[in-house]
Amino acid sequence: MMDELLEQFLIEGRDLVAQVQGDLVALARQPERRDVLDSLFRAVHTLKGSVALFEMAPAERLLHRAETRLDQARRGDAVLTAEDFDGFVATVDQVDRWIDDVERDGRLPADAETRSLALAASLDAAERPAAVPETTGELPDWTAPIVRSAAAADGACAMAAFRYRPDPDCFFRGEDPLTVVRAVPGLLAMELQPAPDAPDLAQFEPFRCAMHLLGLSSAEPDDVRAAFRMVPDQVEVVRLRQGESEPGAADTAPADPGEGGGMLRVSALRLDVLAAEVGQLAVALNALEATAERAAVTDRALAAELRRVQGELSRALGRLSSTVAEVRRVPLQPVLRRLPRLARELAASLGKDVRFELAGEGAEVDKQVADAIFEPLLHLVRNAIDHGLESAERRAEAGKPATGTVRLSFQRSGDHLAVALSDDGKGIDAAVIRQAAVARGLLDEAAAAALTDRQALRLIFAPGFSTSQVVTDVSGRGVGMDAVQRAVERMQGSIEVESTLGQGTDIAIRLPLTAILTRLVTVRVAGERYGLRMDQIHETLRIDPAEIQELGHGRACVIRDRTVPVLSLAALLGHEDTPGAEAARLVVTGAAGERIALRVDAVGERMDAAVRERSGLLAAMPAIGGTAVDADGGVLLVLDLPELLS
């Protein structure tokens, strides 16, 4: 089992890496933002303190170098240059990799020291020497009061004196200066002094720290500094013996931990168990509804009472589900922290100049979605850089800037998350897509020619489809956009693509914010009941069977002045298709990228259920998206319409 301290570091370290990356982007856009510079400095400082707890000395030294450069900028002693930002980006990317190494191997790689030295050179500002006292052999003036007041202590035993000047806002971050001082080894004496800028009593703010803490210790100065390692910029330490004085390091305050004392870290496993229990309650509620319907046959009063209770429980379950969903929501930023680095590395390997933009990464989604979203997004970004963006020469010929742009944005839209990925590359040629589909045997020439451009673009999601002629480390291996589509559908989402030749491509993904309960509608086909996801259904309707006409090799009907293909769900599932003469029941879906009407025997009730991914024998069955527990306690197969219709 992973050490708890290491597990905590992996979580917080990656959060800090994401914050540094975000602050670097914001500061590069608006260099005058002092608040962003301060936030960046605090994040780097805290990250440095975190890696110091483990055997990550190269990372600590590298972050210290970056921290020093940022501190010079904060103090107005230096102006950050483009080279500085490149160095900062390279530094945080390397620390990010080292965190992954520590998680995987328990240590840094053998070349960590070499890499640290090489990257330190990119941070071109040498560390400024710390300010030292007058070289007269005398102690700083501030030591006099604490030495004089230490009569109760054995002055000959005091090896070091310290002055701790807490940040005025330390209380708001949950820091206790007295607790910090108590951790000083060999503490002999301590004295409180008002800060030089302390306000008069009338203007005194009780929630701001306006005191300095002076003390004596029998420990060595280095050991005293270790007690203040989380606030090294706020302390000065001098050696009392041998007439030597050694000031402390010039660091600053740790990062603001956020919302403070209201936060509680909960095991992800416990949240999963809680979500599962919500699903079980939904099953019980569905069973109660079925019981009320049966009771209505013999006892209407009892049925009415059951429906009343069922209504109250339904409202309570709705509130509980919403609360659990809120608790399970996590920000996307930590999940996406590696994308900018990976985009830069890919662009460099392809010899392309790429600007990768990330917006809205602070959006929150269900933990299950956050856990699954990185891989499909990484594939899309790689695809955009590799396939979408032209080389600098081709862009120049097309009158475009040499630097291509890939933008990934996130925005909440109702109870869904809208993800948009766009590039300003060459776009997707529908004619090339048709040719590739024919060449790979996915379609014959007549079928390919009959496709609209929009339908042709959907072919990029076909299994094994690729237009690459050369197999590289990036593309042409037959693992393509179909994997992205499957991943999105497993998250109960949808994906669409639009492209303008010569201008670029836009990909839109729609994902649910909540993944605890799924809204289903049941249908009956050939004597069997199945579940269909409501988000994959546009509408259900009943029409006269005569309105379904033969069209080419299939059937179709007109729905709202639009011709829609009609397929038999029974036939798709391997049952005998025996349409009756009575009214036809249709379920209209757009899961395959275009509207298709599925003919069913009956449309049943709607229900909220926890859908479990298929496993065991069901994992090998096509078109089964998962299972849910029905109202009668049986297992309801939930169909995967995109796979069924592909």
C-alpha positions, 0 to 999 in steps of 0.5 A: 500500500502506498505510503500516505505521505507519498500519496498526499504529495502526489496529489498536492504536487500535481495540483501545484504543477497545474497551478504553476502552469496556469499562472505561467500562461496568465502571466505571459499574457498579462505581465503586469499582473502582480497578483498572478506573479505572487501566486506563481511565486507561492506555488513554486515555493510550496512545491519546492517545500513539498519535494524537499520531503522526499529524495528529490534534491535535484528538483528542490535545487531547480525549483529554488533557482526558479523561485529566486528568479521570481523573487527578483521580479517581485522585488523589482530587481529584474524583469522577466524575459521570454527566456525566463518563461521558457526556463520556467516552463521547462522546469515545471515540465521536468518536475512534473516528469519527476513526480511521475517517476517517483510514483512509478519507481519510488525514486528519480531517474539516474540522470536527474542531477544532470538534467537539473544542472542543464535546466538551471543554466536556462534560468539565466539569473544567478541567485543573488547572495543573501544579505549579510550583516556588517562584516565587523564581527558584531551581531545584528542589532535585533539580537540584542533584546533576546540575548539580554532577556535570556537571563533564565537561560544559560547564555553560553549554551545558545548557539543560534539566535533567530528572528521570525517575522510571520506574514501578516496574513498567516492566520487566514492560511491556518498558520500558527507562528507559535506552533512553528517556533515550538518546533525549533530544536533546543529552544532556550528563550523566546520574546514577542515584539511588535512589528515596526509597521504595527498599527496603533491600538485603535486601528489594530486588526485582530486577524492580522499578525503584527508581531515578530518572534525572537528566540535563542536555541542551543542547536546549530543554525542549520537545524534551526533553519530546518524548523522554518523550512516552510517559511524560510523567507520570514526568518533570519538565523545567526550563529552566536558562538565564534562571533560568526553571523549567518542570515537565513535564506531569502524565501517567502510564504507558502501557498494559500491552501484555498478555502481553509478549515471547511475542507475535508479530504475523503477517500475516492473509494468511499465516494464510489461506495456512496455513489453505488448506494445512491444507485441502489436507492434508485433501484428500490425506488423504481421497485416501489413505483412498480409495486404501486402500479400493481396495488392500483388493481386491487386497492386504489387507496393503498396505491395512492399512499404508495405513490405519495411515499414514492414521491417523497422518496423520489424528491429525497433521492434527487437531493441526495443524488445532487449532493453526492454529485457535487461532492464527486465533482473535481476540477479538470486542471490537475487532470490536464496538467500534462497536456501543455508539456506533451503538446510542446514535446510533440510539436518539437518532435515534428519540427512544428511551431505550435501555440497550445491554448487551454481555457476553462480548465477550472471547470468541474466534472464528476470524478468518473469523467475526470478519470477517463477524459485525459486519454481521448483529449491527448489523442485529439491534441496529438491528432490536431498537431500531427494531422491538422497543422501544416509545416511552417513552409506550407503555412507560409504558402497558404498565407498563414503565420508560421505558428499554428494554434491548437485551442482546447476549451471547457465550458459548462452548459446546463448539466453538461460540459462542452469541450471544444478543440480547434486548430487553424490547420489545413482542415479535413478534405471530405474527398480524401476521406471517401477515397481512404474509406474505399481503399480500406474496404469500409465502403464501396465507391457508390456508397462513398459517393452518396455520402454528404461531406458531413457524413464523410467526416464521420468516417474518421470515427470508423474502426481502423480508419486512417489517412496516414500513409506512413507509420510513425510514433504518432500516427498510422498505427490503426488506433485512431478516432474510433478509440476516442469515440468509444471513450467519449461514449463510455462517459455517456457523451457525444462527439461531433466534428466540423471542418473547413478545408484550408482553415481548420477543424473543430471538434465538439464533445458533450459530457455529463457533469454527473455520472451517478445515475443515468436516465433510461427509457425501456423498450420491448423487442421480440419479447425482451426488454432493453434499456436505451440512454435518454441522451441518445434519443431525440424523440419517440413517436407512433406512426402508421406503418403505411408511412414507412416506405421502401427506399433503395435497399432499406426503409425510410419515413418522413419525420418533420419534413425530413427523410429518416432511415428506419431500421428494425431493432429486432433485426439489429439484435439478431431476432426475427423481424415481424412488424405488426399491422398496428401503429409502428413505434419508433425511437429516433436517435442521432447516436450514429452521427445522423438521425435514424429511426429504430422500430420497436414493439413498445416503449416502456417507462423511464427510469433513473439507474446506475449503469455498470460497465459490461464485464465478464461474458458481456464484455465480449458481446457487441452493442451492450453498453452496460447493465442496470437493475430493473424495478423487479430486481432483474438485470436490464441490458443497456444497449450501446446504440453507436456500436449497434448502428456502426 
